Structures are given as C-alpha cells and as structure tokens.
Amino acid sequence: MCPDAAIAARWFLPLLLVALLLAACGSDAPAPAPVATSQAAPVQMTALPVPPAPPADGRMQCVPYARAYTGIYIRGDAWTWWQSAGGQYSRGNVPEPYSLLVLAQTERLRAGHLSVVVAVTNAREIRVSHANWLNDGRILENIPVIDVSDRNDWSRVKFWNPSTGAYGRVYEAYGFVYRNPGAPNA
C-alpha cells in the first residue's frame, strides 16, 4: 500500500464513524408525549411546553414563571404586562392555550398577577397554571378559573382555591396576551 493510501485509510474510518453518528442525531422520531402530573379533574388539554424546573425550594414569582412557560418576554410587574404588550404581542379577551391572563393591580394584588392558560374548558371556564397565587411562591397547575363578567369578556374572574375547595373572590382582569407577535387586538 502506498503511503498516501495508508494515510487516507487511517482517516477514512474515523470520519465515516463521525458522519454516521451525526446522521443519527437528526432523527425524525416524534418526541414522547408529556405525562400529566396534576391531580385536578381531567380536562382535554392542549400540549404545552414543559416549563423549566422550579427552583430547588419549588417556589417562584408569577412573572418569571409566566415568561419561562410561554416565551412571552416582557419585563416589569405583572399588571404592567397588558400595556407593555401593545405593539409587541397580540391582546384580546378570548382565552387560548399559551396565552397569559393579566390581572389588574389592586390593593390586594399590588403587583397584579399573571396566569398561563393551559386549557379552555368552555366559554366561561379555563384552566391555568401559575406561581405565587397564595403568596407562598408555590406553583399551582391546572387550576379552574371562571369568567363572572356581565358581558362575558373575561374582565372579572374567580379562581378555584384548592385550600378551601371553592371559588374565591372576584378579580379584575385586563384580558389575555397571546404568544404571537403583532399589533394589539384589544
């Protein structure tokens, strides 16, 4: 074997092996389906991305949780997200999976609140996941929320409280911020 052929043979096998390994990385196999972990009543769910793992203590604030879960990147207190979304993200009063329900600033909710819509049950009920709702930093998943507004426009809502087993007080809401960029719908 000539010296050039010996050098080529020595490099050919490793290059072939690397090419085969890289080809295996581009598999078109579907990703495994997410496993539901919520203990709430079963609801037809739309597949949502799995949010990043919570901190070691399992506690977060609603803003970083909502940002990480949806990919909607707005800064500031939760109540400011409605106005800040204008011109960046579409807004409206119809819930859709992946959208954010933005609650107004009140004496009780000094920073407002954000909840991620994970399912639309019917015209007057949705399911949300959110963090720090009970002011303890916990993440609550698949929580029912009902629209109690007179005009059916999601401007007044009630959240299910798993601690009491009942719907709580009425909260004022601005509406929903959607993941798709664009001009405001509101």
Protein Blocks (a to p, Z undefined) as FASTA:
>chain_A
ZZklmmmmmmmmmmmmmmmmmmmmmpcbdcdddddfbfbdcdddddddddddddfkopac
fklmmmmmnopacedjfklmmmmmgokaccdjbdcehiacdddddfklmnopadddfbdf
blmbccdddehklonopacehiacddfbfklnopaccdddfknopacdddddfbdcdfbg
cddfZZ
